[in-house]
C-alpha cells in the first residue's frame, strides 16, 4: 500500500470549497486512518460530522482520475445523506459530469471516476462491484456483516490500493462492528486494520449546554451510546449485565460435577448445540456447534463427538422437536430430555445468573454464543414481553433450554 491514499491533499481541498472548512480531530482521524490503513473503523458520536467528513473524502477521491467510490448504508434513506453532500459539491465546484443517473444513484465524472450509492437491504445490487474507496455509513445498524464478507469484500480485491471506511455510533459488544473495531486495536494480529472512537467532545462546535439539552430527551443508556460512544446497548437488551471482562475466560479444563447440553433445532434456521459445565454453583458454556444446513445424521455425528469428548450427562432439546428427538434415540442411541419452554421464566433465571456472576463463557469454546446473548433484544413493538426472533435467538434458546430445565429438574429432585 502507498503512504498516502489520497493523492489530492485533503486539507488543501477543504480550503478551496465554496465555504472553506477545517476538520475537527475526529474527522481528521478518518483521513489519517485511510492514508495508512486499508480498513478503518470510525466510531463517532452524534453531531460530530462523520457523514459530512466521509462525503468530503469520497469527493476528494472522485477528483482523482478513474476512481470507483461506493457508499453503502442500511437503506437508501440513510445513504442519501452522503449522496446529497457529494452531488451538491460536484455542482457547486462546477465538476463536469459525463453521466448523472438519479434513479440508480450513479454519477460518472468526465475524468472517468464513478460515484455509486447502494443499500445493504438490496444484497443483489452489491454483487460484482469494484471499489477504490468503499464507505459503510451507519454500519452498526446493518444486522450482520454478511453484506461485507459475501458481497463487498471481493469489491476491494480489484485494486491493490483499495480502502474501506466504516462509520457509525456503536450498538453494543454483540454487534459485528465491535469485533471490527477490536481488530483495529490489535495491530499485531491485524496490521491492515485501524480504529478510533470520538465522542461528542471531538466537535468544538458543540457546547455543553447543547449536550445537556439532548441528554434530557433520551434514556441514560441511549445517551451513553449515541453521544459518549460507549459499547452498551439500549434498554431493549435482554442480558444487559453481560460483561466480556467479567464473564469470559478459559474454562475448558475446569472440573465439573455435571456436564449438560442444550439443542435448538432449526428447520429453516440454524441448529445450535451448546455444552455447559456445572460446578455446583456456576454454569460455564464451554463448547458450541452452529450449523445452518446439517442433516439429522450429520448433526447426530457431531453431537456424539461432543458427548464422547465432554462426557455429557443430559441433553435438553426443544420440546417441539419430537421427531428429531425420536430419530436420535432410535437411529443413533442419543437420548435427550424435553426442555421446559417457559421463555420469560427461563430468561429471568438467566438474567439473575448473569447479575450474580454465575454464568461464564469460554473464550475459544463459545464465542458465537456470547455474542448472541449480548445481542439478544426485546421486541419493542409487542405489548407482551417477547424476544426478537433473529440470528441471536437460537444460541440463546439452546442455553436457556439446558440451564433453566437443569435448574428446575434439580430443584424438583431435591424436594422429592
Rosetta blueprint (number, residue, H / E / L):
1 X L
2 X L
3 X L
4 X L
5 X L
6 X L
7 X L
8 X L
9 X L
10 X H
11 X H
12 X H
13 X H
14 X H
15 X H
16 X L
17 X L
18 X L
19 X L
20 X L
21 X L
22 X L
23 X L
24 X L
25 X H
26 X H
27 X H
28 X H
29 X H
30 X H
31 X H
32 X H
33 X H
34 X H
35 X H
36 X H
37 X L
38 X L
39 X E
40 X E
41 X E
42 X E
43 X E
44 X E
45 X L
46 X L
47 X L
48 X L
49 X L
50 X H
51 X H
52 X H
53 X H
54 X H
55 X H
56 X H
57 X H
58 X H
59 X H
60 X H
61 X H
62 X H
63 X L
64 X L
65 X L
66 X L
67 X L
68 X E
69 X E
70 X E
71 X E
72 X E
73 X E
74 X L
75 X L
76 X H
77 X H
78 X H
79 X H
80 X H
81 X H
82 X H
83 X H
84 X H
85 X H
86 X H
87 X H
88 X H
89 X H
90 X H
91 X H
92 X H
93 X L
94 X L
95 X L
96 X L
97 X E
98 X E
99 X E
100 X E
101 X E
102 X L
103 X L
104 X L
105 X L
106 X E
107 X E
108 X E
109 X E
110 X L
111 X L
112 X L
113 X L
114 X E
115 X E
116 X E
117 X E
118 X E
119 X E
120 X L
121 X L
122 X L
123 X H
124 X H
125 X H
126 X H
127 X L
128 X L
129 X L
130 X L
131 X L
132 X L
133 X E
134 X E
135 X E
136 X E
137 X E
138 X L
139 X H
140 X H
141 X H
142 X L
143 X L
144 X L
145 X L
146 X H
147 X H
148 X H
149 X H
150 X H
151 X H
152 X H
153 X H
154 X H
155 X H
156 X H
157 X L
158 X L
159 X L
160 X L
161 X L
162 X L
163 X E
164 X E
165 X E
166 X E
167 X E
168 X E
169 X L
170 X L
171 X L
172 X L
173 X L
174 X L
175 X L
176 X H
177 X H
178 X H
179 X H
180 X H
181 X H
182 X H
183 X H
184 X H
185 X L
186 X L
187 X L
188 X L
189 X L
190 X L
191 X L
192 X L
193 X E
194 X E
195 X E
196 X E
197 X E
198 X E
199 X L
200 X H
201 X H
202 X H
203 X L
204 X L
205 X L
206 X L
207 X L
208 X H
209 X H
210 X H
211 X H
212 X H
213 X H
214 X H
215 X H
216 X H
217 X L
218 X L
219 X L
220 X H
221 X H
222 X H
223 X H
224 X H
225 X H
226 X H
227 X L
228 X L
229 X L
230 X L
231 X L
232 X L
233 X L
234 X L
235 X L
236 X L
237 X E
238 X L
239 X L
240 X L
241 X L
242 X L
243 X L
244 X H
245 X H
246 X H
247 X H
248 X E
249 X E
250 X L
251 X L
252 X L
253 X L
254 X L
255 X L
256 X L
257 X L
258 X E
259 X E
260 X E
261 X E
262 X E
263 X E
264 X E
265 X L
266 X L
267 X L
268 X L
269 X L
270 X L
271 X E
272 X E
273 X E
274 X E
275 X E
276 X E
277 X E
278 X E
279 X L
280 X L
281 X L
282 X L
283 X E
284 X E
285 X E
286 X E
287 X E
288 X E
289 X E
290 X E
291 X E
292 X L
293 X L
294 X L
295 X L
296 X H
297 X H
298 X H
299 X H
300 X H
301 X H
302 X H
303 X H
304 X H
305 X H
306 X H
307 X H
308 X H
309 X H
310 X H
311 X L
312 X L
313 X L
314 X E
315 X E
316 X E
317 X E
318 X L
319 X L
320 X L
321 X L
322 X H
323 X H
324 X H
325 X H
326 X H
327 X H
328 X H
329 X H
330 X H
331 X H
332 X H
333 X L
334 X L
335 X L
336 X L
337 X E
338 X E
339 X L
340 X L
341 X L
342 X L
343 X H
344 X H
345 X H
346 X H
347 X H
348 X H
349 X H
350 X H
351 X H
352 X H
353 X H
354 X H
355 X H
356 X L
357 X L
358 X L
359 X E
360 X E
361 X E
362 X E
363 X L
364 X L
365 X L
366 X L
367 X H
368 X H
369 X H
370 X H
371 X H
372 X H
373 X H
374 X H
375 X H
376 X L
377 X E
378 X E
379 X L
380 X L
381 X L
382 X L
383 X L
384 X L
385 X L
386 X L
387 X E
388 X L
389 X L
390 X L
391 X H
392 X H
393 X H
394 X H
395 X H
396 X H
397 X H
398 X H
399 X H
400 X H
401 X H
402 X H
403 X H
404 X H
405 X H
406 X H
407 X H
408 X H
409 X H
410 X H
411 X H
412 X H
413 X H
414 X H
415 X H
416 X L
